[in-house]
Every structure is written in C-alpha cells, then in structure tokens.
Amino acid sequence: MAMQILATMKGQFQAKELLRRCRGFSQVADRETIAHEIESPIPKMPLFDYAPPPYDGPPAAEILQKRKQFLSPSII
C-alpha cells in the first residue's frame, strides 16, 4: 500500500526523500535505545532478610460473601 502511494508521487527523488525522512527517526531512536541498553545492564537486587508478616485479615470466603452482598454484580 505504501509503495503504491510512493509510486504515484512525482519523481523518484520525492519518494526516496520521503522514505529517508521516515526511516531517519526510527533509526536514531533504535540506536539510542541499543546504546542505552548496552551501557546500563540490569541491576542485581541486593540480598535482604525481610519476610512479610503473616496475613491476619478475614478469610477469602467472607470477603467474597461481602462483595456479593454489597457490590454491584458488574464489579464482582
């Protein structure tokens, strides 16, 4: 589809110039992204000794029963 549109344009120079402009933005963005990924590797998570406290809230069955009682069926 795009090539048909470009073929109907007046002159080969206009088509080539349009393609060059369109490709220019994506190539620059790709180069910057690749360079950034190479320069900054994924950081490692430091070791830690935290353990979350055990859950002491209401049981799941009770929460579901309250949702059915007080909320609209479209929300459940």
FENLINJO-V117428 format. One line per field, one symbol per residue. phi: phi as a letter, one per 30 degrees, with the letter a starting at -180 (. if undefined). psi: psi as a letter, one per 40 degrees, with the letter a starting at -180 (. if undefined). burial: 1 if it has 24 or more other C-alpha atoms within 12 Angstrom, else 0. Layout:
BEGIN
phi: ???
psi: ???
burial: ???
END
This chain:
BEGIN
phi: .dddddddddiddddddddddddddddddddddddddddbdddddddacdbddddbdddddddddddddccdeddd
psi: dddddddeihiddddddddddddddddddddddddddddgihiihiiifhhiiihfaiiddddddddddeiiddd.
burial: 0000000000000000000000000000000000000000000000000000000000000000000000000000
END
